Amino acid sequence: MNDPSAANPLDRIFNARSVAFVGASNNATTMGTIQMLNTLKSIFAGPVIPIHPKADEVLGQKAYPSLRDLPEPVDLAVLIVPTKAVIPVVEDAIARGIKHLVITTAGFREVDDEGRRDEEHLVKLCREHDLRFVGPNCIGVLNAHSGLNTTFFPYRHQAGPLGLASQSGTYVTQTLDLLARWGIGLSKGISIGNAANIDLADALDFFAEDEQTRAVAMYIEGVRDGRRFFEAARRCAAIKPVVALYVGGTQSGARSGASHTGALAGPDALYEGLLRQAGVIRARSVADLFQWGWALATQPVPEGRRMAILTHSGGPATSMADAVERTGMSLPRLSESLQKKIRELIPHTGSATNPIDLTFNLDPKLLNQTLPEMLLESGEVDGLLMHGLQGSSFFEGIRELAGDLVDLDVEQLTSFTSYMAQPLFDMAQRLGKPIVMSAFYDRQDNVIRALQDHQVPVFDMPERAVEAMAALVRYGELRKRTAS
């Protein structure tokens, strides 16, 4: 492994300008073909070159029999070949002067002793020739900003500021559509696999310096070099938020991880302490990992634990209030002067104490701008939790119910509600205090979609919004503690 002060190999891999796929073909059902298609059909601007021993053309691109036959070295070669073919292909890469690889192929130390010996040979060969690689037994890397995607699934959402490093390929592939539905955009993602050459520490060092990444999410089954991992995690967490899901702390989790990537798990308490000392926030579920990571990537860090709740729904307000206390935050009663200002704006059936509950109200500016700004500028709270914003879903429902009985211009109304939500797009950054929301509608609603596309976190349950806010609070406290 290289010194962290040296050039990080992931810089060339994530930012590759040319890529070759060894294992792609004209059979659209093979893994190598799908992986090549994900880059070929994206916004990636550089050459995407197939390597095939027989075909002259693959997926409409000129093919070459081997890496040795390329007219010039590529920045990155992706290997999706049988296990015993990996070493010969790596030797081809060395002969052509290619320095960076993604080795998707499995069948190494995670399988048996023979696989372990093959992996040791691979590592030794690459070390002798100064070649760096991701894998083996991985699904690859993606750069949502450049369109490089060597994984098995397409990336369909807009790029965002959350970096992802995972010891599971599934969490860099099968989650992509789910993240899009949640409005979560990745900057870059990497499936580490067996981490025989490039590991989680390398990923953390890269993300710490990557300007397109504002927070990092990690899925961990175990690490072999605990000290190196700890030092990299501490360096990264001192610069930007890091949230991690560790799953090797139980006997069953450790056994599964060993067969999955050959990871070395450890007692749960050991990793708990290691992550805490490094300043890393520990998630307890996959949903937490991504949703907390998204809040950390998009929102300012609160100065304290005082939260305000703003909604037009009594039930979600109470659910949020309960969750605020359970997560260790506080819901201060607003000052009489601030309450008086709020009561002058809301219906007499509403509440101005905190939670602020508008009850039924059709003035979108009140919920989308006036009250949020009033609360965040008051100096009485450190963050704002909101529930219930909606647009097209509400008006479409009225149109279906009313039919021809009323004249309702749904398009005009939905356009208006989306326009009225615009002050929230940059309010958190402008005022320096986080806003996290929940709504029982998804991206089919125009307001939810607009908020998410402007990196305002909107989750599907009140408690999830509160837990994401609590992660922001914990990071702020960790940052203060490590700075002192």
Helices and strands as residue ranges (DSSP letters): H 9-14, E 19-22, H 31-40, E 48-51, E 57-58, E 61-62, G 67-69, E 76-79, G 83-85, H 86-96, E 100-103, H 113-128, E 132-134, E 140-143, E 148-149, E 162-166, G 170-172, H 176-181, E 186-191, H 200-209, E 215-220, H 226-237, E 242-246, H 251-261, H 268-278, E 281-283, H 286-298, E 307-311, H 314-326, H 336-343, E 356-357, H 364-365, I 366-370, H 371-376, E 383-387, H 392-402, H 410-420, G 422-424, H 427-431, E 435-438, H 446-453, E 458-459, H 462-483
